[in-house]
Amino acid sequence: MHDLRQPGWRWTTLTANLHYYVHPFIFPIVLHLAVRHNAAGIRLPHDQLSLGLKSDPSRPIRKTALAGVFSMFKRVYLPKVQQAGLVVAERVFGLLGSGAMTEKLHDKLIK
């Protein structure tokens, strides 16, 4: 394991599979650390509901709820991330299908 505080190592993007860093008590700390360590960006979870349902119509209530929560995070945090000079991915695919990402679903999403 390398120490990212040593010269030559640079943070690129802050992300985590379970998106724990978007918790309201944790996000300000993560944003501060990203700026302090010159990260290029932070991954904000968001996904397009219509595309998620079109590519896989199963679990529509779960997907609608997740899309709503992700949308709220993006609406609240995007201005703060941009104000800090960090970038965010314009589009993210597959979050609404978490736990069910198959080759078939992947192919549908990228078409």
BAGUVO-465798 format. One record per residue (C-alpha): residue number from 1; residue in one letter; x, y, z. Coordinates in Angstrom, 1 decimal, always signed. Layout:
@ketor=NUM, drense=A, px=X, py=Y, pz=Z;
...
END
This chain:
@ketor=1, drense=M, px=+0.0, py=+0.0, pz=+0.0;
@ketor=2, drense=H, px=+1.4, py=+3.4, pz=-1.0;
@ketor=3, drense=D, px=+1.1, py=+6.5, pz=+1.1;
@ketor=4, drense=L, px=-0.7, py=+9.0, pz=-1.1;
@ketor=5, drense=R, px=+0.7, py=+11.9, pz=+1.0;
@ketor=6, drense=Q, px=+4.2, py=+11.2, pz=-0.4;
@ketor=7, drense=P, px=+5.6, py=+13.2, pz=-3.3;
@ketor=8, drense=G, px=+4.7, py=+11.8, pz=-6.7;
@ketor=9, drense=W, px=+1.3, py=+10.4, pz=-5.6;
@ketor=10, drense=R, px=-1.8, py=+12.3, pz=-6.6;
@ketor=11, drense=W, px=-5.4, py=+11.8, pz=-5.8;
@ketor=12, drense=T, px=-7.5, py=+11.6, pz=-8.9;
@ketor=13, drense=T, px=-11.1, py=+11.0, pz=-8.0;
@ketor=14, drense=L, px=-12.8, py=+10.2, pz=-4.7;
@ketor=15, drense=T, px=-15.3, py=+7.4, pz=-5.0;
@ketor=16, drense=A, px=-16.6, py=+4.4, pz=-3.0;
@ketor=17, drense=N, px=-18.8, py=+1.5, pz=-4.1;
@ketor=18, drense=L, px=-21.4, py=+2.1, pz=-1.4;
@ketor=19, drense=H, px=-21.4, py=+5.9, pz=-1.7;
@ketor=20, drense=Y, px=-21.0, py=+6.3, pz=+2.1;
@ketor=21, drense=Y, px=-19.2, py=+9.6, pz=+1.5;
@ketor=22, drense=V, px=-22.4, py=+11.3, pz=+0.4;
@ketor=23, drense=H, px=-23.8, py=+11.0, pz=+3.9;
@ketor=24, drense=P, px=-24.6, py=+14.6, pz=+5.1;
@ketor=25, drense=F, px=-22.1, py=+14.3, pz=+8.0;
@ketor=26, drense=I, px=-19.3, py=+12.8, pz=+6.0;
@ketor=27, drense=F, px=-19.5, py=+14.7, pz=+2.7;
@ketor=28, drense=P, px=-18.1, py=+18.0, pz=+4.0;
@ketor=29, drense=I, px=-15.1, py=+16.2, pz=+5.3;
@ketor=30, drense=V, px=-14.6, py=+14.3, pz=+2.0;
@ketor=31, drense=L, px=-14.9, py=+17.5, pz=+0.0;
@ketor=32, drense=H, px=-12.4, py=+19.2, pz=+2.2;
@ketor=33, drense=L, px=-9.9, py=+16.3, pz=+1.8;
@ketor=34, drense=A, px=-10.4, py=+16.2, pz=-1.9;
@ketor=35, drense=V, px=-9.6, py=+19.9, pz=-2.2;
@ketor=36, drense=R, px=-6.7, py=+19.6, pz=+0.3;
@ketor=37, drense=H, px=-5.1, py=+16.8, pz=-1.7;
@ketor=38, drense=N, px=-5.8, py=+18.3, pz=-5.1;
@ketor=39, drense=A, px=-8.2, py=+15.6, pz=-6.3;
@ketor=40, drense=A, px=-9.6, py=+16.2, pz=-9.8;
@ketor=41, drense=G, px=-13.1, py=+15.2, pz=-8.8;
@ketor=42, drense=I, px=-15.6, py=+13.4, pz=-6.7;
@ketor=43, drense=R, px=-18.1, py=+10.8, pz=-8.0;
@ketor=44, drense=L, px=-21.7, py=+11.9, pz=-7.2;
@ketor=45, drense=P, px=-24.1, py=+8.9, pz=-7.6;
@ketor=46, drense=H, px=-26.8, py=+9.7, pz=-10.1;
@ketor=47, drense=D, px=-28.5, py=+7.6, pz=-12.8;
@ketor=48, drense=Q, px=-31.2, py=+8.3, pz=-15.3;
@ketor=49, drense=L, px=-34.4, py=+6.5, pz=-14.2;
@ketor=50, drense=S, px=-35.9, py=+6.1, pz=-17.6;
@ketor=51, drense=L, px=-32.8, py=+4.5, pz=-19.0;
@ketor=52, drense=G, px=-32.5, py=+2.2, pz=-15.9;
@ketor=53, drense=L, px=-36.1, py=+1.0, pz=-16.4;
@ketor=54, drense=K, px=-35.8, py=+0.7, pz=-20.1;
@ketor=55, drense=S, px=-32.6, py=-1.4, pz=-19.9;
@ketor=56, drense=D, px=-34.1, py=-3.6, pz=-17.1;
@ketor=57, drense=P, px=-37.7, py=-3.1, pz=-16.0;
@ketor=58, drense=S, px=-37.4, py=-5.2, pz=-12.9;
@ketor=59, drense=R, px=-37.7, py=-3.7, pz=-9.4;
@ketor=60, drense=P, px=-39.3, py=-0.4, pz=-10.5;
@ketor=61, drense=I, px=-40.1, py=+0.8, pz=-7.0;
@ketor=62, drense=R, px=-36.6, py=+0.2, pz=-5.8;
@ketor=63, drense=K, px=-35.1, py=+2.0, pz=-8.8;
@ketor=64, drense=T, px=-37.5, py=+4.9, pz=-8.5;
@ketor=65, drense=A, px=-36.5, py=+5.3, pz=-4.8;
@ketor=66, drense=L, px=-32.8, py=+5.1, pz=-5.6;
@ketor=67, drense=A, px=-33.1, py=+7.6, pz=-8.5;
@ketor=68, drense=G, px=-34.8, py=+10.0, pz=-6.1;
@ketor=69, drense=V, px=-32.2, py=+9.7, pz=-3.5;
@ketor=70, drense=F, px=-29.3, py=+10.0, pz=-6.0;
@ketor=71, drense=S, px=-31.0, py=+13.1, pz=-7.6;
@ketor=72, drense=M, px=-31.3, py=+14.7, pz=-4.2;
@ketor=73, drense=F, px=-27.6, py=+14.1, pz=-3.5;
@ketor=74, drense=K, px=-26.6, py=+15.6, pz=-6.9;
@ketor=75, drense=R, px=-28.9, py=+18.6, pz=-6.4;
@ketor=76, drense=V, px=-27.4, py=+19.4, pz=-3.0;
@ketor=77, drense=Y, px=-23.8, py=+18.5, pz=-3.6;
@ketor=78, drense=L, px=-23.1, py=+19.4, pz=-7.2;
@ketor=79, drense=P, px=-22.9, py=+23.2, pz=-6.6;
@ketor=80, drense=K, px=-20.5, py=+22.6, pz=-3.7;
@ketor=81, drense=V, px=-18.3, py=+20.4, pz=-5.7;
@ketor=82, drense=Q, px=-18.2, py=+22.8, pz=-8.6;
@ketor=83, drense=Q, px=-17.5, py=+25.7, pz=-6.3;
@ketor=84, drense=A, px=-14.5, py=+23.8, pz=-4.9;
@ketor=85, drense=G, px=-13.2, py=+23.5, pz=-8.5;
@ketor=86, drense=L, px=-13.7, py=+19.7, pz=-8.7;
@ketor=87, drense=V, px=-15.3, py=+17.8, pz=-11.6;
@ketor=88, drense=V, px=-18.2, py=+15.4, pz=-11.6;
@ketor=89, drense=A, px=-19.0, py=+12.8, pz=-14.2;
@ketor=90, drense=E, px=-21.8, py=+14.1, pz=-16.5;
@ketor=91, drense=R, px=-23.4, py=+10.7, pz=-16.8;
@ketor=92, drense=V, px=-23.3, py=+7.6, pz=-14.7;
@ketor=93, drense=F, px=-24.8, py=+4.3, pz=-15.9;
@ketor=94, drense=G, px=-25.8, py=+1.1, pz=-14.0;
@ketor=95, drense=L, px=-26.3, py=+2.3, pz=-10.4;
@ketor=96, drense=L, px=-30.0, py=+1.5, pz=-10.5;
@ketor=97, drense=G, px=-29.0, py=-2.1, pz=-11.5;
@ketor=98, drense=S, px=-26.5, py=-2.5, pz=-8.7;
@ketor=99, drense=G, px=-26.1, py=-6.1, pz=-7.7;
@ketor=100, drense=A, px=-27.4, py=-7.2, pz=-11.1;
@ketor=101, drense=M, px=-24.9, py=-5.8, pz=-13.6;
@ketor=102, drense=T, px=-24.6, py=-8.5, pz=-16.3;
@ketor=103, drense=E, px=-23.0, py=-8.5, pz=-19.7;
@ketor=104, drense=K, px=-26.5, py=-8.3, pz=-21.3;
@ketor=105, drense=L, px=-27.5, py=-5.3, pz=-19.1;
@ketor=106, drense=H, px=-24.1, py=-3.6, pz=-19.8;
@ketor=107, drense=D, px=-24.7, py=-4.0, pz=-23.6;
@ketor=108, drense=K, px=-28.2, py=-2.5, pz=-23.3;
@ketor=109, drense=L, px=-26.9, py=+0.5, pz=-21.4;
@ketor=110, drense=I, px=-24.1, py=+1.4, pz=-23.8;
@ketor=111, drense=K, px=-26.3, py=+1.1, pz=-26.9;
END
